[in-house]
């Protein structure tokens, strides 16, 4: 009987961790290898429900150019989520809000202060 209970408990734990993994929000982070703040931002995202796919880029300038990031907005890391880019230390809750917006350019500034009409959203 004890073995049966242990198996049931272990199965429940396994299923629970699978359910939690399924709830994580996927985001790609492309970063410079020599930057320490990038790893802190990744940790912040992971602590707030994101599943981060970490990419170390040899040439961030080329990467940003390919993804439509204007040079004046560029930081040492770029997040890509649902076809949109995120530059800098954007808090996880704002990244989540951004990822759910289909029409960002029509949003009033107080609701989405990080959005600028000249930004180009590409994947």
matplotlib code that plots the C-alpha trace (Angstrom):
import matplotlib.pyplot as plt

x = [0.0, 2.9, 4.5, 1.1, 0.8, 4.3, 3.7, 0.5, 2.3, 5.2, 2.9, 1.0, 4.2, 5.3, 2.0, 2.0, 5.5, 4.4, 1.4, 3.6, 6.1, 3.2, 2.1, 5.5, 5.5, 8.2, 10.5, 13.8, 16.5, 19.5, 22.4, 26.0, 28.3, 30.1, 27.2, 26.2, 22.9, 21.5, 21.7, 19.9, 17.1, 16.8, 16.6, 13.9, 11.9, 12.2, 11.2, 8.1, 6.7, 8.8, 10.6, 13.7, 15.5, 18.9, 21.0, 24.5, 25.1, 28.5, 27.2, 24.3, 24.3, 23.6, 21.0, 19.2, 19.3, 17.7, 14.9, 14.1, 15.4, 16.2, 19.8, 18.7, 16.6, 19.2, 20.4, 22.8, 19.9, 16.8, 13.8, 11.6, 8.0, 5.0, 6.7, 7.6, 11.0, 11.7, 14.8, 16.4, 15.2, 11.5, 9.7, 8.2, 4.6, 5.1, 6.6, 3.6, 1.2, 3.2, 3.1, -0.7, -1.3, -2.2, -2.5, 0.1, 0.2, -3.3, -2.8, -2.7, 0.7, -0.2, -1.4, 1.7, 4.4, 7.1, 5.4, 6.4, 4.6, 7.9, 8.8, 8.6, 7.5, 9.0, 10.0]
y = [0.0, 2.4, 1.8, 2.6, 5.9, 6.9, 6.2, 8.3, 11.1, 11.0, 11.0, 14.0, 15.8, 15.0, 16.1, 19.3, 20.2, 19.5, 21.8, 24.6, 24.2, 24.5, 27.8, 29.5, 32.2, 31.7, 34.5, 34.6, 36.8, 37.7, 39.2, 40.3, 37.7, 40.3, 41.8, 41.0, 42.9, 40.7, 37.7, 39.6, 40.5, 36.9, 35.9, 38.5, 37.2, 33.5, 34.5, 36.0, 33.2, 33.3, 30.5, 32.1, 30.8, 32.5, 33.3, 34.8, 36.8, 37.6, 40.7, 42.4, 45.3, 43.1, 41.1, 44.3, 45.7, 42.4, 42.7, 46.4, 47.8, 51.5, 52.2, 55.0, 52.4, 49.6, 48.1, 45.2, 42.7, 42.2, 40.1, 38.6, 37.7, 37.1, 38.9, 42.0, 43.2, 44.4, 46.5, 47.1, 46.3, 46.2, 44.8, 41.3, 42.6, 45.1, 42.5, 40.3, 43.2, 44.0, 40.4, 40.3, 43.6, 43.2, 46.9, 48.8, 51.9, 52.9, 52.7, 55.9, 56.7, 56.1, 52.6, 51.7, 54.2, 52.2, 52.3, 54.9, 55.3, 55.1, 51.7, 48.8, 45.5, 42.5, 39.0]
z = [0.0, 0.8, -2.6, -4.2, -2.3, -3.2, -6.9, -6.8, -5.0, -7.4, -10.4, -9.0, -8.6, -12.1, -13.6, -11.6, -12.8, -16.4, -16.0, -14.6, -17.5, -20.0, -18.4, -19.0, -21.6, -24.2, -25.1, -27.0, -25.6, -27.9, -26.0, -26.1, -24.4, -22.3, -20.6, -17.0, -16.9, -19.7, -17.4, -14.6, -17.0, -18.0, -14.4, -13.8, -16.7, -15.5, -12.0, -13.5, -15.5, -18.7, -20.4, -21.8, -24.8, -24.4, -27.5, -27.3, -30.5, -32.0, -33.7, -32.0, -34.4, -37.3, -35.4, -34.4, -37.9, -39.2, -36.7, -37.3, -34.0, -34.5, -33.5, -31.0, -29.1, -29.1, -25.8, -25.1, -25.3, -27.4, -26.4, -29.2, -28.2, -30.5, -33.4, -31.4, -30.0, -26.5, -25.8, -22.5, -18.9, -19.6, -16.5, -17.0, -16.6, -19.4, -21.6, -21.0, -21.8, -24.9, -26.1, -25.9, -27.8, -31.5, -32.3, -30.3, -32.3, -31.5, -27.7, -25.7, -24.2, -20.5, -21.3, -23.2, -22.4, -24.2, -27.6, -30.2, -33.6, -35.5, -34.1, -36.5, -35.0, -36.8, -35.9]

ax = plt.figure().add_subplot(projection="3d")
ax.plot(x, y, z, "-o")
ax.set_aspect("equal")
plt.show()
